[in-house]
């Protein structure tokens, strides 16, 4: 039985997403502001089909004056919620923490 090579994995989807479809919104929180001032890291909610390479390319296209050095992604599980007398769950989503090169600028949200 032949084993699949890990380096030649197929992507989750063959869809080609535009940069504005990959980066859904910036996550502006107290922790995110702290990261941006101290470590030059920014958090974004991204499309669940996006991988690290596509997130890097999308950030560099949407913000042309920055250079990405590192991308870390997290799959965030939805939380259980109640609405009236029914139980439900919020959607699961993907978060990307992008580290920028300090010499090539920063991202201003406000």
C-alpha positions, 0 to 999 in steps of 0.5 A: 500500500502506497503512502501519500506524500505529505508535501504533495497534499491537495488543497481543500478547494480548487477555488481561486479566491480574491484577496477581499474574499480571503480577508473577511475583517480585522479583529480589533480587540484589546489583545490585538492592539497590544500585539500590534504595538509590541510585536507588530502582529495583526489578527484577521478573520479569514475565509475557512478555505484559505491557507497561510500562503494565500493569507500572506498574498492577500495581506500584501495585495490589500496593504501594499506598503507592508511585508509579511514575515509570518502567518499563524492560523487558528480554527476557532470552534463555534460556541453554544448559545441559547435563543428563547427556548432553543439551543444553537451554536455559532459558526466556526471560523478561522483566525489568522495572526499576521506578523509584519516586517517592522521596516516595511510599515504597519497597518492603521485601522483607525 
